[in-house]
Amino acid sequence: MGEIKHILMVTVAAHGHYIPMSQLADKIAKHHRVTLALPQAFLDVVRADKIEPKEDSISLLGIQDGLDLSDPSSLAGFKTIVIPSVKKLFQSVFDWNGETKLQSACEVRSPVDAVIADDMLAPALPTLHALGVPFYVFNSGSSGRMLHYLSVNADTPVCEESVSRGEQPFIAVPSEGKHPPPMLQIIKDILLPIHENVHLATGVIAATMSSLEADLVERIRKHPDMRGVGLFNVGPHVAGGEAQTDEERKVEVWLDAREPASVIYIAFGTMGEQPPERVRVIAEALLAIGRPFIWSLLADRQVYLPEELRDGIERQLNGEGNCKGLILTWAPQRMILNHQATAVFVSHCGWNSTMDSLIGGVPVVAWPQGVDQMMNALMLMRNGTAVLVDEGDRANRRTVGSGQVERIIRSVLDDESYKKAANSWKNAIATSVAPKGESHNEFLALIAAL
């Protein structure tokens, strides 16, 4: 075993970014010391949700940036609140000659050898470059997402905020030499610095598997701004999925009592607010199909459920309700998707959910809502594991009725080819992360580089 180093990892206040970063931290902590820094307000959420890293040796550091997660304009404050606080963190850890302070105001208590920072923190990365500190950019999403931000430049068009709220086009994998579609100025302000600063990094670490997106990975490696920058596709993280709490064990017991490949699982991510009409449409489709289901639905959305599903919500896990399914404010997704009773996943196709479906070998009814979710859905379709609920683009929305949703779910349930393809990718992932597999080898290369 080589020299044990201290790695500072820094993430942002979003589950979709934090979870893969914390999973990577768990893996690195088996080889090096790790401090994982995140906004204090989000650290409080992580602790309340009991989603801390699994490795006890990891030190968690709350960044005192004053970020208010209840403020709907918090994204607008990203540039003015979060980025300056991360710059201050970097400056407090390192002297201007690049030597680590042994004890700093930010409570990092031992020398730091390298930094791994979420790519959204790119505006703070020149601080590390000026200090001569080796750093790695972490891409929490797909290779398509990375190609998208590598295509954003100063000339990329923006759209009016009043028009683009709810109508902004989905992010798409750009054709070579083409501009991405118009985007909100606030989104451009986040993506452009990633492109501008990625060439300063020692490497880019991605939560994907090279063979899953082989053509896109090849384009990234050949991109002129990636010359001299390492690329480490170390995903996905397959550990976990076991019931941890009493509530999770109740869900597992409920699943154990269901027939294999019988349960429909519905979840739209931690950021996916389901409007009343979609709640109604999904509910009607579930009632028509008549299969057991698990639906992750926030409490304030449950008021839109029909009476047949609302009855006994609080008593379901004790077997006292009249509803055929479980309606939970939060669901143990990895455990559900790894269970043999789960037949299909109705998903928004965020990257974590996309990878969870492949790890579990579960076919998907893909219902993307925005940002990079459409490209993830299309990737699943190309690989034979998904059918798309097509609402059109944001400027040309089509109404999706309960009958259409019912037919799509039934089509996935009734066609064995989707399950066969999903199982094929499940096996490919297991091979990739096993010793001598491609993701395992890329992770070992990362450990050696650190």
Buried (B, 14 or more C-beta within 10 A) or exposed (E): EEEEBBBBBBBBBBBBBBBBBBBBBBBBBEBBBBBBBBBBBBBEBBEEEEBBBBBEEBBBBBBBBEBEEEEEEBBEBBBEBBBEBBBBBBBEBBEEEEEBBEEBEBBBEEBBBBBBBBBBBBBBBBBBBBBEBBBBBBBBBBBBBBBBBBBBEEEBEBBEEEEBEEBBBBBBBBEEEEEBBBBBEBBBBBBBBBBBBBBBBBBBBBBBBBBBBEEBBEBBEEBEEBEEBBBBBBBBBBEBBEBBEEBBBBBBEBBEEBEEBBBBBBBBBBEBEBEEEBBBBBBBBBBBBEBBBBBBBBEEBBEBBEEEBBEBBEEBBEEEBEBBBBBBEBBBBBBBBBBBBBBBBBBBBBBBBBBBBBBBBBBBBBBBBBBBBBBBBBBBBEBBBBBBBBBEBBEEEEEBEBEBBBBBBBEBBEEEEBBEBBBBBBEBBEBBBEEEBBBBBBBBBBBEBB
